[in-house]
Structures are given as C-alpha cells and as structure tokens.
Amino acid sequence: MKILHTSDWHLGQHFMGKSRRDEHKAFIDWLLALVDRESIDAVIIAGDVFDTGSPPSYAREMYHQLVLDMKARHCQLVIVAGNHDSVSMLNESKSLLMYLDTQVSSQATLEDIDSHVVALKDKTGEVAAWVCAVPYLRPKDVMQSVAGQSEQDKKLSLLQSIGEFYQQVYEAACEKNKALKTPVPIIGTGHLTAVGGQVSESVRDLYVGTIEALPTSVFPAFDYLALGHIHRAQPINKSGRFRYSGSPIPLSFDELGRDKTLVIVNTDLLGEDTFVEDLFAEPVDPVQLVTIPNFQPMASVKGNLKDVIKQISALPLDEDKTLWLEVTVIADEYLSDVHKRLLEVIEGKPIELLRVMRRSAIEKKNDGFEARKTLSELTVGDVFQQSLKSNLELDEEESKTLTELFNACLTELEAHQQNGEEKQS
C-alpha cells in the first residue's frame, strides 16, 4: 500500500496580517489530485493541523471537508495532534470521524496503549500496516513530577518516560502483528524536535525548560517514522526512513529557498528482504519525496539599501499574484527614510511589503536567526532572554539561575492551562 506523510499545515494561520486561506485551499486541492493520481491508500498528518487552539471557522470547515474528501476516495486518514493543536477541540469530532475512516490521536493515553495502534487496511480489507499514532507528548501526559528534582533529573526522567511510552506502543503493535499470517510494517509518528533536525523561525520550542531535542535512540525500530514539528523537510537517520515531511507552505520568510515536500511511502518495499527479480535493476527506494508547488509568491532580500533596491527590481513577478516581500537593510548609520524609499521602488508593482528590518554590519556576521523586531513574532522565551541581555548588572551565573526558574514557571503554567482546557471539555 501507499502511505502519504505530511505535517504542520497550520490551518488558520495569519502571516503578518495576511490570511493563508487561499494557499491552504490550493494545497488541499493539489493534495487530493495527488491522492487520486498515485492511488494513495492512507494519509498521515503528523501534528499541527491547526495554527492555534481556537482556529477560525473556515479552518475547521477545511478540516472536516478534508475528512469527507478522503472518505470519498476510500483513503484512510490518521491525524496526530501537535503542540499548536487543542486536545479538546480535536476531541470534539474524534468519535464521529472514526466512522469516516479518520483516526485522531489527540493526547497520550497511558491507560489505553492499544488506542494508539491504528490498523491501515489495503483495498482487499486486509491489514497492510500498523501505525503507532503518537501525538505531541506533554510532560504531564507521560510522567509524574517529583518534588525536589533538579533540572538535569527532570530531563532524564522525561527522556526515559518518552522512550518508555514509544516502546509500549511499539510492543503493542508487535503483538498485533503476531496475530497476522504475515507480519506487516510498523509506522511510527511523532511531533517533536529530534537531534539533528534544523528548525526555522516559525517553529515554537517544545519541552520548554526540559528537553530541547530527543536522540534518535529514543525511538523503537519502526519501519518508517513520520515526524512533524520542524518545517524543513529532512531525514534524521542515514536510511532516510526516519524523517520530517516539513510544512506544505512556507510559514516564515526563512523557509524560502528550499522546496516544500511531502513523502509517499510504499510499504511493499519497506522490508529488508524484498525479492528482486532483476539483480542488475536499480533498487527502488520505498520513500519518495514529492515537491509541492508554490501557491503564494514570497521573497526576502537583504543588503545595503542600494543592493536591496537592485534585488527588488530583478524579482520575477506575476501580474495575477501579489508577491509578499521582506527586506533587511544592512547599514551601520541610521537611515530615516528607508521605508518610504522602498515603497517608492515597489509602487505600481504586484508587491506588498510585509516587513522591513534594519541590521548593522556587525550583526550580519552573527550566525543564527535574524533579529525579529515585532512583539507578535517573539515567543515568551525570546522576550525573557532579551530582557536578560538588557540587564547589564547580571552575571552569567545569575542569568542561568533566572532562566532555569523562568523555564520551570513556564512549564507549570502550560500544564495548568492544559488542565483548565481539559476541565472545560
């Protein structure tokens, strides 16, 4: 059977005041055509279906229409929650969607491990693969906090708990496999940051104050691991069978310059002992990457003002679509009329200037993400770190202690908010 792996749709996202509604609709239409053309049997969305816990009504409509469209194509749908998704909101329609061949895993359930094992059936109705549907794992879902634990002990305890949860779900799938005449591949899912994954500007940190990234040794021996959370498509192991599909559309300007992709996995080719009729034939990779078209022109240019103006003039433009533009002007001196001059350059062109940033030549030498100037684009952690840097009286040890305390408070606050959300549901 063929399984399509995608993630991080972020339905309902507003990008610097711009709706992504048209892009998401164009993407879903393209996806449905791909499902038809490639005879896809199942689709896995590895987290962050929505951008917020309370998405706009049109985003919910897209979600439910997707379920109906997949059902009409006899294509099974497996959705696992991400850190942006609301557990209670996904649970609202979870039971109903089961009757439409859509399985939703919204939260880790230690008391019902079997509920995380989903059977994918081929066109004859036989089980062709098992999916270990593991959603975004919140610390409180997989472990109990112990008073007096150090930060390092908390990290180790959480790492062990996550590994044990994955192992329990994997073993449950293995037990189900034993009941079959012929064992079938076991597919894992996850919504997290794994060691080696390269994040982008729009990715929200996970496991704040505890684990920044999980080692691949945490995961059992899945035949394929469908990961979400990181928006840049990339493998995390040598075989390429543990990988992030990436987001279908650029969710920040720093995601430009690389193709957006999704993954098609052929389960018939996942076995190590696949029979080869022609010894001289090229081996067929069970993992196929499919490039997603660009549905919204976007560009980011940087340099001194003269270079930036030159780059804008050379941008390829489509009269039918407005290009969203980000400009970074690099100059040590203060230029008061930058925005005005840029607006003059794009006047009469299908270009909308979404963001203008200024950087000094010294800042340009620094690696990492570019400084984000607006509060709406900063995470809570970003604001705290900038506040620390602005306080020149703090030494390194004091800053470290304050950061640990802040992270601990933030973790408790998120747990408290989640508990409140569950009580309301």
Secondary structure as UniProt FT lines:
FT   STRAND          2..6
FT   STRAND          14..15
FT   TURN            16..17
FT   STRAND          18..19
FT   HELIX           21..38
FT   STRAND          42..46
FT   HELIX           57..72
FT   TURN            73..74
FT   STRAND          76..80
FT   TURN            83..84
FT   HELIX           87..98
FT   TURN            99..101
FT   STRAND          102..105
FT   HELIX           110..116
FT   STRAND          117..121
FT   TURN            123..124
FT   STRAND          127..132
FT   HELIX           139..142
FT   TURN            147..148
FT   HELIX           151..178
FT   STRAND          186..191
FT   TURN            195..196
FT   TURN            201..202
FT   TURN            208..209
FT   HELIX           216..218
FT   STRAND          224..228
FT   STRAND          234..235
FT   TURN            238..239
FT   STRAND          242..244
FT   HELIX           253..255
FT   TURN            256..257
FT   STRAND          260..266
FT   HELIX           267..269
FT   TURN            272..273
FT   TURN            279..280
FT   STRAND          287..292
FT   STRAND          298..303
FT   HELIX           305..313
FT   TURN            319..320
FT   STRAND          323..330
FT   TURN            336..337
FT   HELIX           338..346
FT   TURN            347..348
FT   STRAND          351..359
FT   HELIX           361..364
FT   HELIX           375..377
FT   HELIX           380..390
FT   TURN            392..393
FT   HELIX           396..424
//
